Amino acid sequence: MKNKLLLVVAAVAIAFVFLRSSGGDAPLADGAFLLYQQGESTVRLTFNLVGGDSYRTAVEVTDSDGESEVGDYVLGHGQTVDGSMRTESGAIFELASYGPLWVSPSQLKEGGSAYGQRITELRSLNGREVALVSASVGMGAALRGEWYYDVVTGFIVGGMMSTAVSAPGQGLSFELVGSNVVGLAAP
């Protein structure tokens, strides 16, 4: 339980490290969805057009028993975002504890920047080219993580976060396993 609490704190702290978004629009359409696998659960994010370039988000979490929950407790559920993935308050949209969901593809190059964090490298991940963003916060890098952004669409396609006391494989990890977003087919 203590590790899970530390991971949530890590996600929030690292999200605050991500500073500002660069311009551009995400390739959204009415009914666009992203499906992530997180352990034995799936997290489905759907964008529903509410007018102009504004979309209402819906998050559904399904556990290993097939039980689904749509909940306001999930960060990102029920928010309205624009084409640049900003909320009505102007904040960067974040999904659950994954952090910022989208980075402008124009920034996704080695030496580029994603919300103030340096992109350390480009690599192939499950058949797609991704930009790797690494960050550590706290004394002795107590909280650390890696995020993988698809260089074509800018959406996050995977990541992992852990604490200095996490045993191997005990951190939070997630991976995109399905999507109907143009250019972001699951591998």
N, C-alpha and C positions, 0 to 999 in steps of 0.2 A: 504494500500500500504506500509506503514511504517513497519507493522508487517511482510509482505512478504519479504521486503528488509532485515529486521533483521534476518529472518529465513535463507535466502541465506547466509548472513554473518556468521550466526551460523554454518551452514553446512560446510562452508569453514574453519572456525576457528577450529571446532571440527575435521575435516579431518586432519588438520595439527597436531593436538594432537596425532592422530594415527601415531606412529612412523615407525616401521619396520615390514615387513612381515616375518613370519617363513616359513620354507621350505615346500615342497610337491607340488603336482599338483592338479588342479581343474579337476573334471570329465567332460571335454569338448569333444565335437564331432562336426563334420561339421553339421551346421543347428541347433545346440542346442539353445534353447531359454528360456527366463524367462519373465513372464508376470506379471506386478505389477498393482494393483489398487491404484490410488492416488486421493482421492476425487471422482469426476465424470469422471476422465480421466484414461486411461490405458497407461502404458509405457511398450513397448515390446523391449527387448534386444535380438538380435540374433548374434550368433558367426558363421562366415563363414571361413572355413579353407583356408589359403593362402599358406600353405606349412609347412612341418615339424610339429612343435607344435605351429605354429603361426596362430592366428585367427584375422580377421578383424571384428570389432563390427559394428552393425547397430542398431540404436535406432529409434523407431517410437512411437510417442505420438498421441493418439486418444482422442478427447474430447467427451463430453456427446452428441454432435450432430452427432457423427460418422465421424467428420472431422479429417483426419490424416495429420500429418506433420512428415517428416523425415528431421531432421535438424542438421546442423553443430553447431547450437546454443546450442544443448543439450550436456552437458559434458558427454563424453564417446562415442559419435557417431564418427565412422570412424577411431577409433584408432586400432592399432595392438597390441595384447596381446599374451603372451606366456602361457604355461601351468600353471605357478605359478601366473597368473593374473597380470603380470607386463607389462607395456607399453614398447615401444622401447627405451625410455629414462631411463628405470629402475624404474619409478615411480609406485606406487600402483594404479591399475585401480579403478576408481570411476565411478559410474553411477549417472548422474544428481546430485542432492543434497543429495542422499542417503548415500554417503560416500563410504568407501571401500566395494566392492561387495563380496569379498571372504576372508575367513580366513582358514588356514590349519586346518582340523579337529583334528589333534593331539594337537592343542592349546585349543580346545573348551571343557574345563573342568573347574569346579568351582575352582577359584584361578588361572586359566590360564591367558594368556594375548593375547589380540587382538590388534596388532599394538600399543603396549605400554599401552593400557587401560586394567584394571583388569576385568576379567569376574566375575560378582558379584553372579550369580546363574545359575543353570540349571532348566528349567521348561518345562511344556507341553504347547504348543501353537497350537491351531487348529489341534490337533492330532499328532503333531510331537514334538520331543525333541529339544529344542533350548537353546543356551547359550545367556544370557543377558549381554550386555555391556552397561554401563551407563557412561555418561561423562557430565561434566559441565565446562564451561569456563567463564571468566570474573568476575568482582567484584560482589559478591552476587549471584554467579551462574546465571548470566544474560542470558546465553545461555546454554541450556541443551538438552539432548536427550537420547534415548534408542534405541539400535539396537539388533535385534534377528537373530542369525545365526544358521542354521540347523546343528546339531552336526554330522550328517552322511556325508553330502556333503561339508559343510563349506560355502555355499551360504547364503547371507542375505535373510531372508524371511519376514521381516517386520521391522518397526521402526517408531519412532515419534520424532520430534524436536519442541521445543518451546522456547519462550523468557520469561523473568520474567514478562512481561506485557501481555502475551497472555492469553486470556480468555480460560476457559476449552473448548476443542474441536477446538480451532483455530490454533493450530500448524500444521505443516506438518506431515502427517502420510501416510504410504504406507504399502501394504501387497501383498505377492506373491499369485497370483490366478491361475497361470498356468505355466507349464514347461514340457519339454520333457527330461530334464537332468536325467540321470540314478540315481535313488535313491531319486529324488526330486519331486515326483508327488504332485500336489496340493491337499490339503485336501478335 
